[in-house]
């Protein structure tokens, strides 16, 4: 009988401790919502920046960066992370402009927009 009582008490404790650990993880997850995707976006934007003389390569990497920023936006929205919303919007705006200018062959202007997008993305990752 003692063993059954011990097993029941242990099961209840595991259940409550597991719930507590899960809730702690959920709050940490809210803090980092979209950060992994944003870090990928930063990698592609930095790669785009290295191709200043090749607007086609800038275009391709800026486009990939934009996809990851949009993914980060969705992740942040799902986790109710509202404080970085303006940085995401700014990054998207600059990346769209960078893509437009890269398509026209304006590498210098595209590079400036990529720099501005990088600043916004870095501010999102490191508030």
Beta strands, then each sheet from edge to edge (+ up, - down):
end
